[in-house]
Amino acid sequence: MKLSRRNFLQGAALAFPLAEKAHAELKRMKITRIRYYESPITRPMVNQSFHVVTIETDAGLTGIGEGGSPDLVKQLAAQLIGQSPNKIDYLWQLMFRGLFYPAGREKTHSIGALDLALWDLKGKALGVPVHELIGGQSRDHIECYCTGFPNPKKVNLVENARACVEYGFRAFRTSIADPGQGNAFQNRAMVHKTFEQCQQIREGVGKAGDWAIDFHTRVDFPDAVKLSAMIEPLEPYFVEDLVRSENNSVYKQLRPMVKVPIAVGEQHSHKWDINELIEGRLIDYNRVSIPNCGGITEYLKLAALCETHYVGQTPHFTGPIGEASLVHCNAAFSGPVMMEMTGTAIDLPHKFYLPECFDFKAGKLYPNNRPGLGVTFDPSKIKMFWELNKHDQPIQLFHRPDGSLTNW
């Protein structure tokens, strides 16, 4: 049917009261209970947790998030009971600052778990996917690079890299050579072994394909510089985490010595943890992920910071709900984006408790139009750590005259 101006206005007249009603109901909604579940596929590190959190409301809606640790999420969750889930940025500030000490990397990761659930709730309440709430799609799909492309036929590295790009991935990702269990990590030997592997990978991906390498903070400063120079003719898409992440200022010395694109952020967190690298144009790609940065609320601010300084997004692979959230955020980001996928996601280990999650096909991630994050969770399939329905704010809060939160 052709959409005339009259039909459009009639449809809009019907839709606006419904939208206004949904917004009003969202503002009246209160958080009544929060539950935390143990994911059987979680990583052993706190900052790569795949545990699931749910936020329930008095309107019968439930938001789903992911990440954090049982103790930190529980402390933060107590601050949210009785609050309106509509004020997401306010609640983010409350969790980050509401216990006086600014959150470190582990606590920010737990904030991210709850923040995802709040955005999921808002999308469900308004009946729209999260990417519609943050600007709509800037791209039809998101290209991916693959870490751990499966090698069922035990072919060589050249053939494996070739198969990866033929599958549809934009790039094949490798890392510094592994000396093997029980063997000492000899920097110089691993540098030369890595260079040989990179030559094979470049041959495999060909002129049309790309490849990237994660130094994984394993090598020392001079070896990071040396290997970067050795692989420069092989044109990597990016070189990741060249040195340890504790001292951002070291990139002021490193940047002029490295001529390949630099990606940093896997071990980083919120904007104050990485802003020096972005604002100083010391990196080309931001690797900070969700929920590590504090969730969607903080990722959007990082994305704006990156766009301002012409830095692209290559976020580290995360849990399945975090990956779904990254699709929403990066679908609405207009700058360069390439997301990480482990393997080919054919046999997804999370499907038994997350029947619907991210939409991946042939090396690409696709935004979907399901409300909220587009994730479906079956809590009967995994164990619950705890549930909470009582508010707790152990220290006094101060607010400015306009109602915004300030420090105690």
C-alpha positions as CSV (number, residue, x, y, z in Angstrom):
1,M,0.0,0.0,0.0
2,K,1.3,3.4,-0.9
3,L,1.8,5.6,2.2
4,S,0.1,8.9,1.6
5,R,0.5,11.9,3.8
6,R,-3.0,11.4,5.1
7,N,-2.4,7.8,6.0
8,F,0.9,8.7,7.7
9,L,-0.8,11.4,9.8
10,Q,-3.6,9.1,10.8
11,G,-1.2,6.4,11.8
12,A,0.9,8.8,13.7
13,A,-2.1,10.2,15.6
14,L,-2.9,6.7,16.8
15,A,0.8,5.9,17.7
16,F,1.6,9.0,19.6
17,P,-0.9,8.4,22.5
18,L,0.4,4.8,22.8
19,A,4.0,6.0,22.9
20,E,3.1,8.7,25.5
21,K,1.3,6.1,27.6
22,A,4.3,3.8,27.4
23,H,6.7,6.6,28.5
24,A,4.3,7.5,31.4
25,E,4.2,3.9,32.6
26,L,7.9,3.6,32.4
27,K,8.4,6.7,34.6
28,R,6.0,5.2,37.2
29,M,7.7,1.8,37.2
30,K,9.8,0.7,40.2
31,I,12.5,-2.0,40.5
32,T,11.2,-4.7,42.9
33,R,13.6,-7.6,42.7
34,I,17.0,-8.5,41.2
35,R,18.3,-12.0,40.7
36,Y,21.8,-13.2,39.8
37,Y,22.5,-16.5,38.0
38,E,25.6,-18.6,37.5
39,S,26.5,-19.1,33.8
40,P,28.1,-22.5,33.2
41,I,30.2,-21.1,30.3
42,T,31.7,-18.1,32.2
43,R,35.4,-17.4,32.0
44,P,37.5,-17.9,35.2
45,M,38.4,-14.1,35.3
46,V,36.1,-11.7,37.1
47,N,36.4,-9.2,34.2
48,Q,35.2,-11.8,31.7
49,S,32.2,-13.0,33.6
50,F,29.2,-14.3,31.7
51,H,26.9,-14.6,34.7
52,V,23.3,-13.4,34.2
53,V,21.4,-10.7,36.1
54,T,17.7,-9.9,35.9
55,I,16.0,-6.8,37.1
56,E,12.2,-7.2,37.8
57,T,9.7,-4.4,38.1
58,D,6.2,-3.8,39.5
59,A,4.9,-3.7,36.0
60,G,5.8,-7.3,35.3
61,L,8.7,-6.5,33.0
62,T,12.1,-8.1,33.4
63,G,15.4,-6.8,32.0
64,I,18.4,-9.1,31.3
65,G,22.1,-8.3,31.7
66,E,25.4,-10.1,32.0
67,G,28.7,-9.8,33.9
68,G,30.2,-9.1,37.2
69,S,30.8,-11.1,40.4
70,P,28.1,-12.2,42.9
71,D,29.3,-10.0,45.8
72,L,29.9,-6.8,43.8
73,V,26.6,-7.1,41.8
74,K,24.7,-7.7,45.0
75,Q,26.1,-4.6,46.7
76,L,25.2,-2.5,43.6
77,A,21.8,-4.1,43.2
78,A,20.7,-3.1,46.7
79,Q,21.0,0.5,45.7
80,L,18.6,0.0,42.8
81,I,15.7,-1.6,44.6
82,G,12.7,0.8,44.7
83,Q,14.3,3.1,42.1
84,S,12.7,4.0,38.7
85,P,14.5,2.0,35.9
86,N,13.8,4.9,33.6
87,K,16.6,7.1,34.9
88,I,19.5,5.0,33.5
89,D,22.3,7.5,33.6
90,Y,21.3,8.6,37.1
91,L,21.4,5.0,38.3
92,W,24.8,4.5,36.6
93,Q,26.1,7.5,38.5
94,L,24.6,6.2,41.7
95,M,26.3,2.8,41.3
96,F,29.6,4.3,40.3
97,R,29.7,7.1,42.9
98,G,27.1,6.2,45.5
99,L,29.5,4.4,47.8
100,F,32.0,7.3,47.7
101,Y,35.0,5.5,46.2
102,P,35.0,5.6,42.4
103,A,34.6,2.1,40.9
104,G,37.7,0.2,39.7
105,R,37.8,-2.1,36.8
106,E,36.1,-5.1,38.5
107,K,33.3,-3.0,40.0
108,T,32.7,-1.2,36.8
109,H,32.3,-4.5,35.1
110,S,29.5,-5.3,37.6
111,I,27.9,-2.0,37.0
112,G,27.8,-2.9,33.3
113,A,25.8,-6.1,34.1
114,L,23.0,-4.1,35.7
115,D,23.2,-1.3,33.2
116,L,22.5,-3.8,30.3
117,A,19.4,-5.0,32.2
118,L,18.2,-1.4,32.5
119,W,18.5,-0.8,28.8
120,D,16.8,-4.1,28.0
121,L,14.0,-3.0,30.3
122,K,13.6,0.3,28.6
123,G,13.5,-1.2,25.2
124,K,10.9,-3.7,26.2
125,A,8.7,-1.1,27.9
126,L,8.7,1.0,24.8
127,G,8.5,-1.9,22.4
128,V,11.7,-1.1,20.4
129,P,15.2,-2.5,20.1
130,V,17.9,-0.6,21.9
131,H,19.6,0.6,18.8
132,E,16.4,2.6,18.0
133,L,16.8,4.3,21.4
134,I,20.4,5.5,20.8
135,G,20.1,6.9,17.3
136,G,19.1,4.0,15.0
137,Q,21.2,2.0,12.6
138,S,24.2,3.6,10.9
139,R,25.1,0.3,9.2
140,D,23.2,-2.8,7.9
141,H,25.6,-5.3,9.5
142,I,28.9,-5.4,11.5
143,E,32.0,-7.0,10.0
144,C,33.8,-9.4,12.3
145,Y,37.3,-10.7,12.7
146,C,37.8,-14.2,14.0
147,T,39.8,-15.5,16.9
148,G,40.2,-19.2,16.9
149,F,38.8,-20.1,13.5
150,P,38.1,-23.8,13.7
151,N,40.5,-26.1,11.9
152,P,38.7,-29.5,11.7
153,K,41.0,-30.9,9.0
154,K,44.2,-29.9,10.8
155,V,45.4,-27.9,7.8
156,N,48.3,-25.5,8.0
157,L,48.1,-21.9,9.1
158,V,48.0,-20.6,5.5
159,E,45.0,-22.7,4.7
160,N,43.3,-21.9,7.9
161,A,43.6,-18.1,7.4
162,R,42.4,-18.5,3.8
163,A,39.3,-20.5,5.0
164,C,38.6,-17.8,7.6
165,V,38.2,-15.0,5.0
166,E,36.4,-17.3,2.6
167,Y,33.9,-18.0,5.3
168,G,33.0,-14.3,5.4
169,F,35.2,-12.8,8.1
170,R,36.9,-9.5,7.4
171,A,40.1,-10.6,9.2
172,F,41.9,-13.5,10.8
173,R,43.3,-12.7,14.3
174,T,46.3,-14.4,15.8
175,S,48.5,-13.7,18.9
176,I,52.1,-13.9,20.0
177,A,53.4,-17.4,19.7
178,D,52.8,-19.8,22.6
179,P,55.8,-21.6,23.9
180,G,53.7,-24.5,25.1
181,Q,52.8,-25.7,28.6
182,G,55.7,-25.8,31.0
183,N,58.1,-24.0,28.6
184,A,59.8,-20.7,29.5
185,F,58.6,-17.7,27.5
186,Q,61.8,-16.5,25.7
187,N,61.0,-13.1,24.2
188,R,63.4,-13.2,21.3
189,A,62.5,-16.7,20.3
190,M,58.8,-16.0,20.4
191,V,59.2,-12.8,18.4
192,H,60.9,-14.7,15.5
193,K,58.4,-17.6,15.7
194,T,55.5,-15.1,15.7
195,F,56.9,-13.3,12.6
196,E,57.1,-16.6,10.7
197,Q,53.4,-17.3,11.6
198,C,52.4,-13.8,10.5
199,Q,54.0,-14.4,7.1
200,Q,51.9,-17.5,6.7
201,I,48.7,-15.7,7.8
202,R,49.3,-12.9,5.3
203,E,49.8,-15.4,2.5
204,G,46.6,-17.2,3.6
205,V,44.3,-14.1,3.7
206,G,45.6,-12.8,0.5
207,K,45.5,-9.2,-0.8
208,A,41.7,-9.0,-0.3
209,G,41.7,-10.3,3.3
210,D,42.9,-8.7,6.5
211,W,44.6,-10.0,9.6
212,A,45.4,-8.7,13.1
213,I,47.6,-9.7,16.0
214,D,47.2,-9.5,19.8
215,F,50.6,-9.1,21.6
216,H,48.6,-9.9,24.7
217,T,50.9,-7.7,26.8
218,R,53.4,-10.7,26.8
219,V,56.5,-9.1,25.4
220,D,58.7,-6.3,26.8
221,F,58.8,-2.8,25.3
222,P,61.9,-3.3,23.0
223,D,60.5,-6.6,21.6
224,A,57.1,-5.0,21.0
225,V,58.8,-2.3,18.9
226,K,60.9,-4.8,17.1
227,L,58.1,-7.2,16.2
228,S,55.9,-4.2,15.1
229,A,58.6,-3.2,12.7
230,M,59.1,-6.7,11.4
231,I,55.4,-7.2,10.5
232,E,54.9,-3.7,9.1
233,P,55.4,-4.9,5.5
234,L,52.6,-7.5,6.1
235,E,50.1,-4.7,6.7
236,P,48.2,-5.9,9.8
237,Y,44.8,-4.3,10.3
238,F,45.8,-3.6,13.9
239,V,48.4,-4.6,16.5
240,E,46.8,-5.1,19.9
241,D,48.0,-4.5,23.5
242,L,51.6,-4.1,22.7
243,V,52.7,-3.7,26.3
244,R,51.3,-3.9,29.8
245,S,48.2,-1.8,30.4
246,E,48.9,-0.3,33.8
247,N,50.7,2.8,32.4
248,N,48.9,4.5,29.6
249,S,51.6,7.2,29.3
250,V,54.1,4.6,27.9
251,Y,52.2,4.9,24.6
252,K,53.5,8.5,24.2
253,Q,57.0,6.9,23.7
254,L,55.7,3.8,21.9
255,R,53.5,5.6,19.3
256,P,56.3,7.3,17.3
257,M,58.2,4.1,17.2
258,V,55.4,1.9,15.8
259,K,54.1,2.4,12.3
260,V,51.2,-0.1,12.3
261,P,47.7,0.7,13.6
262,I,47.4,0.2,17.4
263,A,44.4,-1.2,19.2
264,V,44.2,-1.0,23.0
265,G,41.4,-1.6,25.6
266,E,40.8,-5.3,26.4
267,Q,42.1,-4.7,29.9
268,H,40.6,-1.2,30.3
269,S,37.3,0.0,31.7
270,H,35.4,3.3,31.8
271,K,36.3,6.5,29.9
272,W,38.6,7.8,32.6
273,D,40.6,4.6,32.2
274,I,41.4,5.2,28.6
275,N,40.6,8.8,27.7
276,E,44.3,9.7,27.6
277,L,45.0,7.2,24.9
278,I,42.0,8.3,22.8
279,E,42.4,12.1,23.2
280,G,46.2,11.9,22.6
281,R,45.6,9.9,19.3
282,L,47.9,7.3,20.8
283,I,45.7,4.5,19.5
284,D,43.7,3.8,16.3
285,Y,41.1,1.4,17.7
286,N,39.3,1.2,21.0
287,R,39.2,-2.4,22.3
288,V,37.1,-1.6,25.5
289,S,34.2,-4.0,25.7
290,I,30.8,-4.4,27.3
291,P,30.1,-4.9,30.2
292,N,33.7,-4.1,31.2
293,C,33.3,-0.3,30.5
294,G,30.2,-0.1,32.7
295,G,27.6,-1.1,30.1
296,I,25.8,0.6,27.3
297,T,25.5,3.9,29.1
298,E,29.3,4.3,29.3
299,Y,30.0,2.7,25.9
300,L,28.0,5.4,24.2
301,K,30.2,8.1,25.9
302,L,33.3,6.2,24.9
303,A,32.0,6.0,21.3
304,A,31.4,9.8,21.2
305,L,35.0,10.3,22.5
306,C,36.3,8.0,19.8
307,E,34.4,9.7,17.1
308,T,35.7,13.0,18.2
309,H,39.3,11.8,17.8
310,Y,38.8,9.5,14.8
311,V,39.3,6.3,16.7
312,G,37.5,3.2,15.5
313,Q,35.9,0.4,17.5
314,T,37.2,-3.2,17.7
315,P,35.8,-4.3,21.0
316,H,37.0,-7.5,22.7
317,F,34.7,-10.5,22.5
318,T,32.6,-10.8,25.6
319,G,29.7,-13.0,26.9
320,P,26.7,-13.6,24.6
321,I,24.5,-10.9,26.1
322,G,27.4,-8.5,26.1
323,E,28.0,-9.3,22.4
324,A,24.3,-8.7,21.6
325,S,24.6,-5.3,23.4
326,L,27.7,-4.4,21.4
327,V,25.8,-5.0,18.2
328,H,23.2,-2.4,19.2
329,C,25.8,0.1,20.2
330,N,28.0,-0.3,17.1
331,A,25.1,-0.5,14.7
332,A,24.4,3.1,15.8
333,F,28.1,4.2,15.6
334,S,29.1,5.9,12.3
335,G,32.8,5.4,12.6
336,P,34.9,2.3,11.7
337,V,33.8,-0.9,13.5
338,M,34.9,-4.5,13.4
339,M,33.8,-6.9,16.2
340,E,35.4,-10.0,17.4
341,M,33.9,-13.5,17.1
342,T,35.3,-16.7,18.5
343,G,35.1,-19.5,16.1
344,T,32.1,-19.5,13.7
345,A,29.4,-19.6,16.4
346,I,27.8,-22.7,14.8
347,D,27.6,-24.6,18.1
348,L,26.7,-21.9,20.5
349,P,27.3,-23.0,24.1
350,H,24.8,-20.5,25.5
351,K,21.7,-21.6,23.4
352,F,20.3,-23.8,26.1
353,Y,19.7,-20.9,28.5
354,L,19.6,-18.0,25.9
355,P,17.4,-19.3,23.1
356,E,17.6,-15.8,21.4
357,C,20.7,-13.7,21.6
358,F,23.0,-12.1,18.9
359,D,22.3,-12.7,15.2
360,F,25.5,-14.0,13.5
361,K,25.9,-15.4,10.0
362,A,28.9,-16.0,7.7
363,G,31.3,-13.7,9.5
364,K,28.9,-10.8,10.2
365,L,26.7,-9.7,13.1
366,Y,23.3,-8.3,12.3
367,P,21.1,-5.9,14.3
368,N,17.6,-7.3,15.0
369,N,14.3,-5.6,15.7
370,R,13.4,-7.6,18.8
371,P,12.5,-5.3,21.8
372,G,15.3,-4.4,24.2
373,L,18.5,-6.3,23.7
374,G,16.6,-9.0,21.7
375,V,17.7,-11.6,24.2
376,T,15.5,-14.4,25.6
377,F,16.6,-16.0,28.9
378,D,15.4,-19.3,30.4
379,P,16.2,-19.1,34.1
380,S,15.2,-22.7,34.7
381,K,18.3,-23.9,32.9
382,I,20.9,-22.5,35.2
383,K,21.5,-22.1,38.9
384,M,20.6,-18.9,40.8
385,F,23.2,-17.3,43.1
386,W,20.9,-15.0,45.0
387,E,17.8,-12.8,44.8
388,L,17.4,-9.4,46.4
389,N,14.3,-7.3,47.1
390,K,15.4,-4.9,49.9
391,H,16.9,-1.4,49.3
392,D,20.2,-0.5,50.9
393,Q,22.1,2.8,50.6
394,P,24.7,2.6,53.4
395,I,26.0,6.2,53.1
396,Q,24.2,9.5,52.7
397,L,23.8,10.9,49.2
398,F,23.9,14.6,48.1
399,H,22.0,16.1,45.2
400,R,22.3,19.4,43.4
401,P,19.3,21.7,43.5
402,D,18.2,20.3,40.1
403,G,18.1,16.8,41.5
404,S,21.3,15.5,39.9
405,L,23.6,13.4,42.0
406,T,26.9,14.8,43.4
407,N,29.5,13.2,45.7
408,W,29.0,12.6,49.4
